[in-house]
Amino acid sequence: MDAFAVSVTSGLTVKGFGAKHACLLGLYFGGFQFLMPLLGYLLGSTVSSLVSEWAPYISFFLLAFVGVKMLVEAIKGGESAVCTQLRHSQLMAVATSLDALAVGISFAFMEGVSLLPSCLMIGCTTFVLCFLGGMLGGKIPGVSCKTSGILGGLVLCGIGVKLLIEGLI
């Protein structure tokens, strides 16, 4: 759902957003959601405590960094601001998929887990949700670049704070 929210925000903030952009978002987010559990499974118990301990902070930092950058660009640029491009999509995809790394680590300790089908299901579901989220965001009419940039920055910062709080609880 975090990746979906970021996709909707991207659809809002990218000028001329269309199916090509939505597909790219789906590939980034779905790809990382597919790969992270595989990587987590391979890491197994060797670094599970480190990953679990630092993932909320890393996610928060990455999303807050991009969110604050979007806010500053939108506020400084005013109504003539050029809507943000998809240049931060990979960074956001990594930030929103760190919890999937922990899922992969838990897979390593479970008996009878079908790793590849599980990862494919996670990746494909994320692809579809992010594609649809991006298309939805791109279809919302009448939102200026400044407004969408501010909204997008706030959403990313909010998701970062949410992930941080969830990791600390």
N, CA, C and O of each residue as an XYZ file, in Angstrom:
676
protein
N       0.825     -1.198      0.000
C       0.000      0.000      0.000
C       0.865      1.257      0.000
O       0.467      2.289     -0.540
N       2.051      1.170      0.608
C       2.961      2.319      0.569
C       3.386      2.610     -0.865
O       3.413      3.764     -1.293
N       3.714      1.568     -1.594
C       4.113      1.739     -2.994
C       2.946      2.276     -3.825
O       3.155      3.080     -4.733
N       1.732      1.845     -3.526
C       0.543      2.349     -4.207
C       0.392      3.852     -3.967
O       0.149      4.613     -4.904
N       0.536      4.272     -2.715
C       0.412      5.700     -2.381
C       1.479      6.528     -3.091
O       1.195      7.616     -3.593
N       2.695      6.017     -3.132
C       3.768      6.730     -3.831
C       3.462      6.798     -5.326
O       3.761      7.803     -5.972
N       2.875      5.747     -5.877
C       2.517      5.739     -7.299
C       1.432      6.755     -7.619
O       1.511      7.449     -8.632
N       0.427      6.846     -6.769
C      -0.619      7.858     -6.962
C       0.004      9.245     -6.931
O      -0.310     10.095     -7.764
N       0.890      9.468     -5.964
C       1.574     10.758     -5.848
C       2.408     11.046     -7.093
O       2.423     12.174     -7.585
N       3.095     10.039     -7.597
C       3.888     10.235     -8.817
C       2.992     10.593     -9.991
O       3.334     11.461    -10.794
N       1.847      9.929    -10.096
C       0.898     10.253    -11.156
C       0.429     11.691    -11.079
O       0.212     12.339    -12.103
N       0.275     12.187     -9.863
C      -0.142     13.576     -9.659
C       0.952     14.570    -10.038
O       0.666     15.638    -10.579
N       2.205     14.216     -9.752
C       3.275     15.208     -9.841
C       4.084     15.183    -11.131
O       4.859     16.106    -11.383
N       3.928     14.163    -11.944
C       4.702     14.081    -13.187
C       3.883     14.672    -14.331
O       2.774     14.223    -14.622
N       4.444     15.669    -14.958
C       3.767     16.321    -16.072
C       3.639     15.343    -17.240
O       4.620     14.708    -17.628
N       2.447     15.220    -17.796
C       2.214     14.331    -18.925
C       2.247     12.859    -18.564
O       2.569     12.022    -19.408
N       1.920     12.531    -17.329
C       1.961     11.146    -16.861
C       0.998     10.292    -17.678
O      -0.139     10.692    -17.929
N       1.466      9.106    -18.094
C       0.623      8.210    -18.889
C       0.938      6.760    -18.600
O       1.615      6.443    -17.621
N       0.447      5.885    -19.449
C       0.595      4.440    -19.261
C       2.070      4.018    -19.248
O       2.450      3.112    -18.506
N       2.892      4.668    -20.059
C       4.323      4.341    -20.086
C       4.957      4.609    -18.718
O       5.727      3.792    -18.213
N       4.628      5.758    -18.127
C       5.155      6.096    -16.803
C       4.623      5.130    -15.747
O       5.367      4.687    -14.872
N       3.332      4.806    -15.835
C       2.720      3.896    -14.867
C       3.362      2.513    -14.954
O       3.580      1.860    -13.933
N       3.660      2.078    -16.152
C       4.318      0.780    -16.351
C       5.724      0.808    -15.751
O       6.152     -0.157    -15.118
N       6.428      1.901    -15.949
C       7.769      2.052    -15.380
C       7.717      2.002    -13.857
O       8.531      1.331    -13.223
N       6.753      2.718    -13.274
C       6.588      2.671    -11.817
C       6.293      1.250    -11.350
O       6.886      0.768    -10.385
N       5.378      0.590    -12.040
C       5.035     -0.782    -11.690
C       6.246     -1.698    -11.744
O       6.429     -2.555    -10.880
N       7.074     -1.508    -12.770
C       8.282     -2.334    -12.896
C       9.272     -2.057    -11.768
O       9.840     -2.989    -11.199
N       9.482     -0.780    -11.441
C      10.398     -0.448    -10.342
C       9.896     -1.040     -9.028
O      10.604     -1.798     -8.364
N       8.677     -0.687     -8.667
C       8.155     -1.112     -7.374
C       7.934     -2.624     -7.327
O       8.310     -3.273     -6.351
N       7.332     -3.183     -8.363
C       7.112     -4.625     -8.409
C       8.427     -5.398     -8.445
O       8.562     -6.443     -7.809
N       9.388     -4.876     -9.190
C      10.698     -5.526     -9.278
C      11.404     -5.585     -7.938
O      11.931     -6.629     -7.551
N      11.415     -4.450     -7.221
C      12.063     -4.447     -5.915
C      11.290     -5.285     -4.893
O      11.891     -5.939     -4.041
N       9.955     -5.262     -4.982
C       9.161     -6.090     -4.075
C       9.379     -7.577     -4.372
O       9.241     -8.406     -3.472
N       9.709     -7.921     -5.593
C      10.031     -9.299     -5.964
C      11.434     -9.672     -5.473
O      11.631    -10.740     -4.893
N      12.401     -8.790     -5.707
C      13.797     -9.092     -5.396
C      14.126     -9.077     -3.902
O      14.932     -9.884     -3.440
N      13.518     -8.180     -3.157
C      13.886     -8.047     -1.745
C      13.619     -9.306     -0.922
O      14.475     -9.677     -0.119
N      12.472     -9.989     -1.077
C      12.314    -11.234     -0.318
C      13.338    -12.301     -0.724
O      13.791    -13.079      0.117
N      13.700    -12.337     -2.002
C      14.736    -13.279     -2.437
C      16.064    -12.971     -1.760
O      16.744    -13.870     -1.266
N      16.423    -11.702     -1.743
C      17.656    -11.283     -1.088
C      17.589    -11.580      0.402
O      18.559    -12.067      0.984
N      16.449    -11.290      1.024
C      16.276    -11.573      2.443
C      16.414    -13.049      2.748
O      17.014    -13.432      3.752
N      15.857    -13.877      1.879
C      15.967    -15.326      2.052
C      17.426    -15.758      2.006
O      17.861    -16.586      2.806
N      18.181    -15.192      1.063
C      19.595    -15.536      0.927
C      20.406    -15.064      2.131
O      21.341    -15.738      2.564
N      20.040    -13.908      2.663
C      20.759    -13.402      3.831
C      20.470    -14.243      5.074
O      21.314    -14.398      5.957
N      19.244    -14.782      5.113
C      18.859    -15.655      6.220
C      19.092    -15.021      7.575
O      18.794    -13.845      7.784
N      19.606    -15.780      8.458
C      19.775    -15.318      9.834
C      21.065    -14.546     10.054
O      21.260    -13.982     11.131
N      21.948    -14.504      9.070
C      23.255    -13.892      9.285
C      23.173    -12.409      9.627
O      23.924    -11.920     10.471
N      22.270    -11.699      8.977
C      22.174    -10.265      9.253
C      20.738     -9.853      9.577
O      20.396     -8.675      9.473
N      19.903    -10.802      9.964
C      18.493    -10.477     10.184
C      18.293     -9.423     11.258
O      17.432     -8.556     11.112
N      19.066     -9.477     12.333
C      18.885     -8.479     13.396
C      19.315     -7.102     12.913
O      18.693     -6.100     13.266
N      20.370     -7.044     12.110
C      20.829     -5.756     11.573
C      19.806     -5.164     10.622
O      19.493     -3.976     10.696
N      19.284     -5.994      9.726
C      18.280     -5.521      8.765
C      17.037     -5.052      9.498
O      16.514     -3.974      9.213
N      16.561     -5.852     10.439
C      15.357     -5.503     11.183
C      15.557     -4.223     11.979
O      14.646     -3.405     12.105
N      16.750     -4.063     12.510
C      17.044     -2.906     13.347
C      17.129     -1.605     12.549
O      16.642     -0.571     13.005
N      17.738     -1.644     11.374
C      17.998     -0.426     10.611
C      16.996     -0.117      9.511
O      16.953      1.019      9.041
N      16.193     -1.072      9.085
C      15.262     -0.863      7.967
C      14.324      0.325      8.170
O      14.145      1.110      7.239
N      13.707      0.492      9.367
C      12.809      1.650      9.519
C      13.533      2.990      9.368
O      12.975      3.940      8.819
N      14.766      3.065      9.852
C      15.519      4.310      9.762
C      15.924      4.612      8.319
O      15.852      5.757      7.871
N      16.346      3.583      7.605
C      16.746      3.756      6.210
C      15.538      4.173      5.362
O      15.626      5.096      4.552
N      14.410      3.479      5.560
C      13.191      3.827      4.818
C      12.772      5.261      5.108
O      12.455      6.022      4.193
N      12.773      5.624      6.383
C      12.389      6.985      6.775
C      13.312      8.008      6.111
O      12.844      8.985      5.527
N      14.615      7.782      6.203
C      15.562      8.736      5.642
C      15.365      8.914      4.138
O      15.307     10.042      3.646
N      15.261      7.806      3.410
C      15.123      7.891      1.955
C      13.836      8.610      1.547
O      13.857      9.492      0.689
N      12.720      8.227      2.166
C      11.443      8.858      1.805
C      11.378     10.311      2.268
O      10.864     11.170      1.552
N      11.894     10.585      3.455
C      11.891     11.968      3.937
C      12.787     12.847      3.057
O      12.441     13.990      2.758
N      13.927     12.313      2.651
C      14.837     13.069      1.787
C      14.144     13.466      0.485
O      14.157     14.634      0.096
N      13.543     12.487     -0.181
C      12.861     12.765     -1.451
C      11.660     13.677     -1.218
O      11.419     14.593     -2.004
N      10.899     13.435     -0.136
C       9.718     14.250      0.171
C      10.062     15.700      0.436
O       9.410     16.602     -0.090
N      11.089     15.934      1.253
C      11.505     17.310      1.551
C      12.035     17.985      0.287
O      11.770     19.164      0.053
N      12.773     17.248     -0.517
C      13.280     17.801     -1.785
C      12.111     18.221     -2.685
O      12.157     19.283     -3.305
N      11.071     17.392     -2.756
C       9.890     17.740     -3.552
C       9.209     18.986     -3.001
O       8.806     19.868     -3.760
N       9.082     19.054     -1.685
C       8.457     20.229     -1.056
C       9.226     21.500     -1.387
O       8.635     22.503     -1.788
N      10.530     21.456     -1.222
C      11.363     22.634     -1.477
C      11.259     23.063     -2.946
O      11.104     24.248     -3.243
N      11.345     22.082     -3.869
C      11.238     22.421     -5.297
C       9.882     23.033     -5.623
O       9.807     23.984     -6.401
N       8.811     22.502     -5.041
C       7.465     23.010     -5.322
C       7.280     24.412     -4.760
O       6.716     25.284     -5.420
N       7.755     24.622     -3.547
C       7.570     25.930     -2.902
C       8.446     26.989     -3.573
O       7.983     28.101     -3.825
N       9.698     26.658     -3.864
C      10.602     27.612     -4.514
C      10.157     27.931     -5.936
O      10.258     29.073     -6.384
N       9.664     26.917     -6.641
C       9.310     27.088     -8.039
C       7.987     27.794     -8.251
O       7.733     28.300     -9.344
N       7.124     27.844     -7.224
C       5.817     28.469     -7.367
C       4.971     27.780     -8.413
O       5.161     26.598     -8.697
N       4.050     28.509     -8.979
C       3.151     27.936     -9.991
C       3.874     27.604    -11.289
O       3.384     26.807    -12.089
N       5.051     28.220    -11.503
C       5.790     27.930    -12.732
C       6.716     26.728    -12.577
O       7.498     26.418    -13.476
N       6.625     26.055    -11.431
C       7.491     24.891    -11.188
C       7.231     23.818    -12.239
O       6.091     23.566    -12.628
N       8.296     23.206    -12.679
C       8.168     22.075    -13.588
C       7.893     20.852    -12.725
O       8.628     20.576    -11.777
N       6.831     20.120    -13.056
C       6.490     18.938    -12.261
C       7.654     17.950    -12.259
O       8.352     17.777    -13.258
N       7.838     17.318    -11.121
C       8.948     16.382    -10.945
C       8.866     15.220    -11.934
O       7.779     14.781    -12.309
N       9.989     14.751    -12.330
C      10.053     13.592    -13.220
C      10.206     12.336    -12.375
O      10.149     12.409    -11.147
N      10.395     11.212    -12.997
C      10.475      9.934    -12.293
C      11.889      9.617    -11.822
O      12.235      8.451    -11.630
N      12.697     10.640    -11.639
C      14.113     10.419    -11.316
C      14.329      9.785     -9.947
O      15.380      9.190     -9.708
N      13.369      9.898     -9.056
C      13.527      9.334     -7.720
C      12.795      8.005     -7.548
O      12.730      7.480     -6.436
N      12.256      7.466     -8.599
C      11.425      6.265     -8.494
C      12.182      5.066     -7.946
O      11.643      4.321     -7.128
N      13.415      4.867     -8.380
C      14.174      3.724     -7.883
C      14.452      3.863     -6.393
O      14.358      2.887     -5.649
N      14.789      5.057     -5.962
C      15.049      5.311     -4.548
C      13.794      5.046     -3.723
O      13.869      4.427     -2.662
N      12.649      5.509     -4.202
C      11.390      5.271     -3.484
C      11.027      3.794     -3.503
O      10.470      3.283     -2.531
N      11.336      3.100     -4.595
C      11.045      1.665     -4.681
C      11.866      0.891     -3.658
O      11.360     -0.036     -3.025
N      13.122      1.266     -3.496
C      13.965      0.614     -2.480
C      13.415      0.907     -1.090
O      13.281      0.003     -0.266
N      13.098      2.170     -0.834
C      12.630      2.558      0.499
C      11.345      1.841      0.893
O      11.190      1.442      2.047
N      10.428      1.672     -0.046
C       9.157      1.032      0.287
C       9.240     -0.493      0.269
O       8.279     -1.163      0.649
N      10.367     -1.052     -0.163
C      10.472     -2.513     -0.232
C      11.397     -3.105      0.822
O      11.621     -4.315      0.830
N      11.937     -2.280      1.707
C      12.834     -2.812      2.731
C      12.116     -3.784      3.672
O      12.728     -4.727      4.173
N      10.837     -3.558      3.908
C      10.104     -4.506      4.751
C       9.980     -5.866      4.068
O       9.877     -6.887      4.748
N       9.989     -5.894      2.737
C       9.950     -7.166      2.010
C      11.248     -7.948      2.211
O      11.255     -9.175      2.113
N      12.343     -7.242      2.491
C      13.602     -7.906      2.813
C      13.444     -8.711      4.109
O      13.904     -9.848      4.213
N      12.790     -8.096      5.081
C      12.536     -8.794      6.349
C      11.606     -9.989      6.145
O      11.760    -11.015      6.807
N      10.642     -9.859      5.233
C       9.756    -10.987      4.913
C      10.582    -12.145      4.363
O      10.361    -13.297      4.737
N      11.523    -11.850      3.486
C      12.387    -12.885      2.930
C      13.223    -13.574      3.999
O      13.437    -14.785      3.955
N      13.691    -12.790      4.954
C      14.442    -13.381      6.062
C      13.551    -14.345      6.843
O      13.992    -15.426      7.232
N      12.306    -13.954      7.068
C      11.392    -14.855      7.790
C      11.092    -16.105      6.960
O      10.878    -17.180      7.520
N      11.075    -15.971      5.630
C      10.883    -17.139      4.767
C      11.988    -18.176      4.996
O      11.747    -19.381      4.917
N      13.204    -17.691      5.281
C      14.334    -18.597      5.465
C      14.142    -19.520      6.665
O      14.730    -20.601      6.721
N      13.326    -19.098      7.619
C      13.125    -19.882      8.835
C      11.819    -20.668      8.827
O      11.508    -21.356      9.799
N      11.064    -20.575      7.761
C       9.783    -21.274      7.669
C       9.925    -22.517      6.802
O      10.584    -22.497      5.763
N       9.300    -23.588      7.246
C       9.332    -24.817      6.450
C       8.226    -24.778      5.399
O       7.137    -24.259      5.642
N       8.521    -25.330      4.245
C       7.508    -25.481      3.216
C       7.129    -24.219      2.464
O       6.099    -24.195      1.789
N       7.931    -23.170      2.561
C       7.639    -21.945      1.832
C       8.078    -22.117      0.384
O       9.221    -22.485      0.114
N       7.184    -21.856     -0.528
C       7.520    -21.859     -1.954
C       8.026    -20.466     -2.301
O       7.249    -19.559     -2.597
N       9.336    -20.320     -2.257
C       9.955    -19.000     -2.354
C       9.641    -18.279     -3.663
O       9.131    -17.159     -3.640
N       9.932    -18.892     -4.780
C       9.752    -18.210     -6.064
C       8.290    -17.852     -6.341
O       8.017    -16.719     -6.739
N       7.335    -18.777     -6.145
C       5.929    -18.382     -6.359
C       5.478    -17.257     -5.417
O       4.705    -16.382     -5.808
N       5.967    -17.292     -4.179
C       5.603    -16.229     -3.224
C       6.146    -14.882     -3.687
O       5.430    -13.881     -3.670
N       7.402    -14.859     -4.097
C       8.017    -13.607     -4.561
C       7.361    -13.107     -5.840
O       7.172    -11.903     -6.016
N       7.013    -14.035     -6.739
C       6.307    -13.643     -7.962
C       4.947    -13.027     -7.643
O       4.554    -12.033     -8.254
N       4.238    -13.613     -6.697
C       2.930    -13.075     -6.302
C       3.080    -11.671     -5.711
O       2.306    -10.769     -6.035
N       4.065    -11.496     -4.855
C       4.316    -10.176     -4.245
C       4.666     -9.157     -5.335
O       4.107     -8.061     -5.358
N       5.580     -9.509     -6.228
C       6.016     -8.592     -7.281
C       4.911     -8.248     -8.263
O       4.746     -7.086     -8.632
N       4.149     -9.258     -8.691
C       3.069     -9.017     -9.661
C       1.936     -8.191     -9.054
O       1.390     -7.307     -9.714
N       1.585     -8.475     -7.809
C       0.542     -7.695     -7.132
C       0.973     -6.243     -6.997
O       0.189     -5.326     -7.241
N       2.222     -6.042     -6.608
C       2.737     -4.676     -6.470
C       2.761     -3.967     -7.818
O       2.413     -2.790     -7.905
N       3.170     -4.674     -8.873
C       3.178     -4.078    -10.208
C       1.782     -3.571    -10.569
O       1.626     -2.420    -10.978
N       0.773     -4.422    -10.418
C      -0.598     -4.062    -10.789
C      -1.088     -2.880     -9.961
O      -1.652     -1.932    -10.507
N      -0.874     -2.930     -8.642
C      -1.340     -1.834     -7.776
C      -0.645     -0.518     -8.109
O      -1.281      0.536     -8.125
N       0.655     -0.576     -8.375
C       1.389      0.657     -8.685
C       1.021      1.200    -10.063
O       0.935      2.414    -10.250
N       0.808      0.320    -11.013
C       0.353      0.761    -12.330
C      -0.988      1.466    -12.196
O      -1.165      2.571    -12.709
N      -1.935      0.831    -11.507
C      -3.262      1.425    -11.326
C      -3.197      2.715    -10.506
O      -3.900      3.680    -10.808
N      -2.357      2.733     -9.474
C      -2.198      3.935     -8.660
C      -1.637      5.099     -9.446
O      -2.101      6.232     -9.311
N      -0.632      4.820    -10.272
C      -0.058      5.867    -11.109
C      -1.069      6.410    -12.107
O      -1.169      7.620    -12.310
N      -1.818      5.502    -12.728
C      -2.843      5.932    -13.689
C      -3.925      6.755    -12.990
O      -4.394      7.755    -13.533
N      -4.319      6.337    -11.791
C      -5.311      7.086    -11.026
C      -4.809      8.492    -10.715
O      -5.522      9.474    -10.923
N      -3.577      8.581    -10.216
C      -2.999      9.887     -9.910
C      -2.873     10.772    -11.143
O      -3.068     11.985    -11.067
N      -2.546     10.163    -12.278
C      -2.400     10.921    -13.515
C      -3.712     11.424    -14.083
O      -3.713     12.322    -14.925
N      -4.839     10.859    -13.639
C      -6.164     11.236    -14.161
C      -6.869     12.284    -13.308
O      -7.921     12.790    -13.699
N      -6.307     12.616    -12.154
C      -6.952     13.616    -11.295
C      -6.736     14.991    -11.925
O      -5.600     15.449    -12.050
N      -7.825     15.647    -12.321
C      -7.701     16.912    -13.058
C      -7.546     18.127    -12.141
O      -7.896     18.093    -10.961
N      -7.017     19.188    -12.719
C      -7.027     20.490    -12.074
C      -6.072     20.677    -10.918
O      -6.280     21.570    -10.097
N      -5.036     19.869    -10.823
C      -4.075     20.030     -9.735
C      -2.818     20.655    -10.326
O      -2.225     20.108    -11.255
N      -2.411     21.812     -9.782
C      -1.232     22.494    -10.298
C       0.032     21.759     -9.889
O       0.019     20.939     -8.972
N       1.126     22.062    -10.580
C       2.409     21.438    -10.253
C       2.834     21.780     -8.832
O       3.354     20.926     -8.113
N       2.613     23.029     -8.426
C       3.005     23.433     -7.079
C       2.203     22.651     -6.044
O       2.773     22.106     -5.099
N       0.898     22.595     -6.216
C       0.039     21.883     -5.267
C       0.372     20.398     -5.231
O       0.485     19.813     -4.154
N       0.530     19.789     -6.397
C       0.822     18.361     -6.426
C       2.213     18.077     -5.865
O       2.420     17.041     -5.232
N       3.162     18.972     -6.085
C       4.504     18.804     -5.523
C       4.490     18.870     -4.009
O       5.154     18.081     -3.338
N       3.723     19.824     -3.470
C       3.600     19.937     -2.013
C       2.887     18.706     -1.456
O       3.327     18.121     -0.466
N       1.791     18.320     -2.094
C       1.050     17.132     -1.651
C       1.932     15.887     -1.725
O       1.970     15.089     -0.788
N       2.633     15.728     -2.832
C       3.515     14.574     -2.998
C       4.610     14.526     -1.950
O       4.892     13.468     -1.386
N       5.227     15.670     -1.688
C       6.273     15.735     -0.662
C       5.746     15.378      0.714
O       6.397     14.659      1.473
N       4.555     15.887      1.032
C       3.952     15.574      2.325
C       3.594     14.096      2.447
O       3.783     13.490      3.501
N       3.075     13.519      1.362
C       2.730     12.089      1.379
C       3.988     11.250      1.595
O       3.980     10.332      2.414
N       5.066     11.549      0.875
C       6.295     10.776      1.030
C       6.862     10.902      2.443
O       7.288      9.910      3.034
N       6.866     12.119      2.982
C       7.340     12.304      4.354
C       6.443     11.543      5.331
O       6.935     10.923      6.273
N       5.131     11.590      5.107
C       4.191     10.868      5.968
C       4.409      9.366      5.927
O       4.360      8.708      6.966
N       4.648      8.814      4.745
C       4.911      7.378      4.625
C       6.216      7.037      5.349
O       6.302      6.014      6.028
N       7.216      7.885      5.206
C       8.478      7.663      5.911
C       8.291      7.644      7.418
O       8.833      6.776      8.102
N       7.527      8.597      7.939
C       7.246      8.644      9.383
C       6.470      7.402      9.810
O       6.756      6.821     10.857
N       5.486      6.991      9.002
C       4.693      5.793      9.304
C       5.587      4.561      9.400
O       5.462      3.774     10.338
N       6.493      4.391      8.428
C       7.396      3.245      8.444
C       8.339      3.287      9.652
O       8.652      2.254     10.243
N       8.780      4.484     10.006
C       9.648      4.641     11.174
C       8.912      4.257     12.452
O       9.440      3.515     13.280
N       7.696      4.765     12.610
C       6.910      4.454     13.811
C       6.606      2.958     13.881
O       6.736      2.348     14.942
N       6.202      2.362     12.753
C       5.927      0.916     12.739
C       7.156      0.112     13.113
O       7.051     -0.911     13.790
N       8.328      0.569     12.674
C       9.568     -0.143     12.982
C       9.984     -0.007     14.425
O      10.651     -0.886     14.970
N       9.594      1.095     15.052
C       9.969      1.325     16.440
C       9.020      0.661     17.436
O       9.374      0.436     18.593
N       7.823      0.354     16.974
C       6.824     -0.253     17.889
C       7.042     -1.745     17.983
O       6.310     -2.431     18.696
